[in-house]
């Protein structure tokens, strides 16, 4: 099976694009997105907090590319946790809207705690899922078996998130990116097969992790209504906050609903509000894996913060993966 370098780049840089598009409205309700921004259609300054300019990204992109850099230097998965932990610690001086889970875990790393013990066990957030695209790309390119992939991915996801539901969502996002990268093209997307496989893979991970079924249950709840009209997936998910059973299933459902419409699907999901930068990052990774970086609008290429550096890092990673 041939994996496209353009689509690996799409999964990584799509994370950054979705993050940057959602950045100004992170934490806002759908009504406040409409009130203060009239809906996001392009990169915008954060007018309300005033901390970021148009095209800038947050911790979602910071940590995704920390994993990219570590995996670009080392092919042995047993070495990844230490290397990723080192990359995370170097980011501490430029922490960008880090949530309490990541902050606590990385402060522990900086104080000498091992990666295996650094992650925060009692916070069920989507932080593990938002940075899973490089791991899904590795899985797609290596065609590792499920047990091998789980053994490689879990320690990296656990560096900052040890809550079983967060890890199940992170595993699910890696699985989604891997599945989309392995499709021949957009026309090969089969929603029924994709969703069934996603539910099965997430349930399997929950069983392995000793997690309850909150993430897979949300996926099952969404399964029969994804193509309904009118549909408010925010309500169907009981919100789009940081919980692992909210934002990640919502992001998956938005992509599965309209996978062929890259711009419309990404913006529609972001404009729901809530944890919009993380929702955008996860959707951007999945849509990028399906469409490729070359399919993103030129203005999203050009207006993205540090786009040249991110692309160089993504190309180095893809080159190592694909040879």
C-alpha positions as CSV (number, residue, x, y, z in Angstrom):
1,X,0.0,0.0,0.0
2,X,1.4,3.4,-1.0
3,X,0.9,6.3,1.4
4,X,0.9,9.8,-0.1
5,X,3.5,12.2,1.3
6,X,1.0,15.1,0.5
7,X,-1.6,13.4,2.7
8,X,0.8,12.8,5.5
9,X,1.6,16.6,5.3
10,X,-2.1,17.2,5.2
11,X,-2.7,15.4,8.5
12,X,0.0,17.3,10.2
13,X,-0.4,20.8,8.7
14,X,-4.1,20.4,8.8
15,X,-3.8,20.1,12.5
16,X,-2.2,23.5,12.6
17,X,-4.7,25.1,10.2
18,X,-7.7,23.9,12.2
19,X,-6.0,25.0,15.4
20,X,-5.3,28.5,14.0
21,X,-8.9,28.9,12.6
22,X,-10.4,27.9,15.9
23,X,-8.0,29.8,18.1
24,X,-9.9,33.1,18.4
25,X,-13.2,31.5,19.4
26,X,-11.8,28.9,21.8
27,X,-14.2,28.6,24.7
28,X,-17.0,30.7,23.1
29,X,-20.5,29.5,22.8
30,X,-22.0,29.2,19.3
31,X,-24.1,32.3,20.0
32,X,-21.0,34.3,21.0
33,X,-19.2,33.1,17.9
34,X,-22.0,34.7,15.9
35,X,-22.2,37.8,18.1
36,X,-18.5,38.7,18.2
37,X,-17.1,37.2,15.0
38,X,-20.1,36.7,12.7
39,X,-18.7,33.2,12.1
40,X,-15.1,32.3,11.3
41,X,-14.4,32.1,7.6
42,X,-10.7,32.9,7.7
43,X,-7.8,33.4,10.1
44,X,-8.7,36.0,12.6
45,X,-7.1,37.9,15.5
46,X,-8.3,36.9,19.0
47,X,-10.1,40.2,19.5
48,X,-11.4,39.4,22.9
49,X,-8.3,38.0,24.7
50,X,-5.8,39.9,22.5
51,X,-3.1,37.3,23.0
52,X,-2.8,35.9,19.5
53,X,-2.9,37.3,15.9
54,X,-4.5,35.8,12.8
55,X,-3.0,32.5,11.8
56,X,-1.3,31.8,15.1
57,X,-1.8,28.4,16.7
58,X,-1.9,27.0,20.3
59,X,-0.8,24.0,22.3
60,X,-2.5,21.6,19.9
61,X,0.1,22.4,17.2
62,X,3.0,22.9,19.6
63,X,2.6,19.4,20.9
64,X,1.8,17.7,17.6
65,X,5.0,19.0,16.1
66,X,7.0,18.1,19.2
67,X,5.9,14.5,18.4
68,X,6.8,15.0,14.8
69,X,10.3,16.1,15.7
70,X,10.9,13.2,18.0
71,X,9.6,10.6,15.6
72,X,11.7,12.1,12.8
73,X,14.9,11.4,14.7
74,X,14.1,7.9,16.0
75,X,12.4,4.9,14.5
76,X,12.4,2.8,17.6
77,X,9.1,3.3,19.4
78,X,10.6,2.3,22.8
79,X,12.7,5.5,22.6
80,X,9.8,7.8,21.8
81,X,8.5,8.6,25.3
82,X,11.8,10.0,26.5
83,X,12.4,11.9,23.3
84,X,8.8,13.4,23.2
85,X,9.1,14.3,26.8
86,X,12.3,16.3,26.1
87,X,10.5,18.1,23.3
88,X,7.6,18.9,25.5
89,X,9.8,20.4,28.2
90,X,11.5,22.7,25.8
91,X,8.1,24.2,24.9
92,X,7.4,25.2,28.5
93,X,8.8,28.7,28.1
94,X,6.4,29.4,25.2
95,X,3.3,27.6,26.6
96,X,0.3,28.5,24.5
97,X,-3.0,28.2,26.3
98,X,-1.9,25.0,27.9
99,X,-4.6,23.3,29.9
100,X,-4.1,22.2,33.5
101,X,-3.6,18.6,32.4
102,X,-0.6,19.3,30.1
103,X,0.8,22.0,32.4
104,X,0.9,19.7,35.4
105,X,2.3,16.8,33.4
106,X,5.1,18.8,31.8
107,X,6.0,20.5,35.0
108,X,6.5,17.1,36.5
109,X,8.7,16.2,33.5
110,X,10.7,19.3,34.0
111,X,11.2,18.3,37.7
112,X,12.5,14.9,36.7
113,X,9.4,12.7,36.8
114,X,9.6,9.9,34.2
115,X,7.3,10.1,31.2
116,X,5.5,6.9,32.4
117,X,4.4,8.7,35.6
118,X,4.1,12.3,34.4
119,X,0.6,12.2,32.9
120,X,-2.4,13.4,34.9
121,X,-4.7,10.5,35.6
122,X,-7.8,12.3,36.8
123,X,-8.6,14.7,34.0
124,X,-10.7,13.4,31.1
125,X,-9.7,15.9,28.3
126,X,-9.2,15.6,24.6
127,X,-5.5,16.5,24.8
128,X,-4.4,13.0,23.8
129,X,-6.5,13.1,20.7
130,X,-5.5,16.6,19.5
131,X,-1.9,15.5,19.0
132,X,-2.4,12.0,17.6
133,X,-1.9,12.7,13.9
134,X,1.8,11.9,13.7
135,X,1.2,8.6,15.5
136,X,-1.6,7.7,13.0
137,X,0.7,8.6,10.1
138,X,3.4,6.3,11.5
139,X,0.8,3.5,11.9
140,X,-0.4,3.9,8.3
141,X,3.0,3.9,6.8
142,X,4.4,1.0,8.8
143,X,1.2,-1.1,8.6
144,X,1.9,-2.2,12.2
145,X,-0.6,-4.6,13.7
146,X,-3.0,-3.4,16.3
147,X,-1.1,-4.8,19.3
148,X,2.2,-3.4,18.0
149,X,0.6,0.0,17.4
150,X,-1.0,0.1,20.8
151,X,2.3,-0.7,22.5
152,X,3.9,2.1,20.6
153,X,1.2,4.8,20.9
154,X,0.0,4.4,24.4
155,X,3.2,5.5,26.1
156,X,3.4,8.6,24.0
157,X,-0.2,9.6,24.6
158,X,0.2,8.8,28.3
159,X,3.0,11.4,28.8
160,X,0.4,14.1,29.4
161,X,-2.8,12.1,29.7
162,X,-3.3,8.9,31.7
163,X,-7.1,9.0,32.1
164,X,-8.4,5.9,30.2
165,X,-11.1,7.8,28.3
166,X,-8.6,10.4,27.1
167,X,-6.3,7.7,25.9
168,X,-9.2,5.9,24.2
169,X,-10.0,9.1,22.3
170,X,-6.3,9.6,21.4
171,X,-6.1,6.0,20.1
172,X,-9.3,6.6,18.2
173,X,-7.9,9.7,16.5
174,X,-4.7,7.9,15.5
175,X,-6.9,5.1,14.1
176,X,-9.0,7.5,12.1
177,X,-6.0,9.3,10.6
178,X,-4.4,6.0,9.8
179,X,-7.6,4.7,8.1
180,X,-8.1,7.8,6.1
181,X,-4.4,7.9,4.9
182,X,-4.8,4.3,3.6
183,X,-7.8,5.1,1.4
184,X,-7.1,5.4,-2.3
185,X,-8.9,8.8,-2.5
186,X,-11.9,10.7,-1.2
187,X,-14.3,8.7,-3.3
188,X,-13.2,5.5,-1.5
189,X,-14.6,6.8,1.8
190,X,-17.4,4.6,3.0
191,X,-19.1,6.2,6.0
192,X,-20.7,3.0,7.3
193,X,-17.4,1.1,7.2
194,X,-15.4,4.0,8.7
195,X,-17.8,4.5,11.6
196,X,-18.1,0.8,12.3
197,X,-14.4,0.3,12.4
198,X,-14.0,3.4,14.5
199,X,-16.5,2.2,17.1
200,X,-14.8,-1.3,17.2
201,X,-11.3,0.2,17.5
202,X,-12.3,2.5,20.3
203,X,-14.2,-0.2,22.2
204,X,-11.2,-2.4,21.9
205,X,-8.9,0.3,23.4
206,X,-11.4,1.0,26.2
207,X,-11.3,-2.7,27.1
208,X,-7.5,-2.7,27.1
209,X,-7.3,0.5,29.1
210,X,-9.9,-0.5,31.7
211,X,-11.9,2.5,30.7
212,X,-15.7,2.9,30.8
213,X,-17.5,3.1,27.5
214,X,-18.2,6.8,27.5
215,X,-16.3,7.5,24.3
216,X,-17.5,4.5,22.2
217,X,-21.0,5.0,23.6
218,X,-21.0,8.5,22.2
219,X,-19.9,7.2,18.8
220,X,-22.7,4.7,18.9
221,X,-25.2,7.4,19.8
222,X,-24.1,9.4,16.8
223,X,-24.0,6.5,14.3
224,X,-27.6,6.6,13.2
225,X,-28.0,10.4,13.0
226,X,-24.9,11.6,11.2
227,X,-26.7,12.3,8.0
228,X,-30.0,13.6,9.5
229,X,-31.2,17.0,8.6
230,X,-31.5,19.4,10.3
231,X,-28.9,18.2,12.8
232,X,-27.1,19.9,15.7
233,X,-24.3,17.6,16.5
234,X,-23.3,19.8,19.4
235,X,-26.5,18.9,21.1
236,X,-26.1,15.3,20.1
237,X,-22.7,15.3,21.9
238,X,-24.1,17.2,24.9
239,X,-21.6,19.9,24.2
240,X,-18.2,20.4,22.5
241,X,-16.1,21.0,25.5
242,X,-12.7,19.5,26.4
243,X,-14.1,16.1,27.6
244,X,-12.9,13.1,25.6
245,X,-16.5,12.0,24.9
246,X,-17.5,15.4,23.5
247,X,-15.2,17.2,21.2
248,X,-13.5,14.1,19.6
249,X,-16.7,12.2,18.7
250,X,-18.1,15.5,17.4
251,X,-15.1,16.1,15.2
252,X,-15.3,12.6,13.8
253,X,-19.0,12.9,13.1
254,X,-18.5,16.3,11.3
255,X,-15.8,14.7,9.0
256,X,-17.9,11.6,8.4
257,X,-20.9,13.7,7.5
258,X,-19.3,15.7,4.7
259,X,-15.9,14.2,4.0
260,X,-15.6,15.6,0.5
261,X,-16.0,19.3,1.5
262,X,-12.8,20.2,3.1
263,X,-13.3,23.9,3.7
264,X,-17.0,23.8,4.5
265,X,-16.7,20.9,6.8
266,X,-13.8,22.3,8.8
267,X,-15.4,25.8,9.2
268,X,-18.8,24.3,10.0
269,X,-17.3,22.3,12.9
270,X,-15.2,25.2,14.2
271,X,-18.1,27.7,14.2
272,X,-20.1,25.5,16.6
273,X,-17.8,27.0,19.2
274,X,-16.7,25.3,22.4
275,X,-13.2,23.9,22.4
276,X,-12.9,25.2,18.8
277,X,-9.2,25.1,18.4
278,X,-9.0,21.5,19.5
279,X,-12.0,20.5,17.4
280,X,-10.4,22.3,14.5
281,X,-7.1,20.6,15.0
282,X,-8.7,17.1,15.1
283,X,-10.9,17.8,12.1
284,X,-8.0,19.4,10.2
285,X,-5.9,16.3,10.7
286,X,-8.6,13.9,9.5
287,X,-9.5,16.1,6.5
288,X,-5.9,16.6,5.7
289,X,-5.2,12.9,5.8
290,X,-8.1,12.4,3.3
291,X,-7.5,15.3,0.9
292,X,-3.8,16.2,1.3
293,X,-2.0,19.5,2.0
294,X,-2.2,20.6,-1.6
295,X,-6.0,20.7,-1.3
296,X,-6.1,23.4,1.4
297,X,-6.8,26.9,0.2
298,X,-3.7,29.0,-0.6
299,X,-4.7,31.6,2.0
300,X,-4.7,29.0,4.7
301,X,-1.2,27.9,3.5
302,X,0.2,31.5,3.3
303,X,-1.4,32.9,6.5
304,X,-0.4,30.1,8.8
305,X,2.2,31.1,11.4
306,X,5.6,29.6,10.8
307,X,4.2,27.7,7.8
308,X,7.6,27.1,6.2
309,X,9.1,25.7,9.3
310,X,6.1,23.4,10.0
311,X,6.2,22.2,6.4
312,X,9.9,21.5,6.6
313,X,9.4,19.5,9.8
314,X,6.4,17.6,8.2
315,X,8.4,16.8,5.1
316,X,11.3,15.5,7.2
317,X,8.9,13.3,9.0
318,X,7.2,12.1,5.9
319,X,10.5,11.4,4.2
320,X,11.6,9.2,7.1
321,X,8.3,7.3,7.1
322,X,8.0,6.8,3.4
323,X,11.6,6.6,2.4
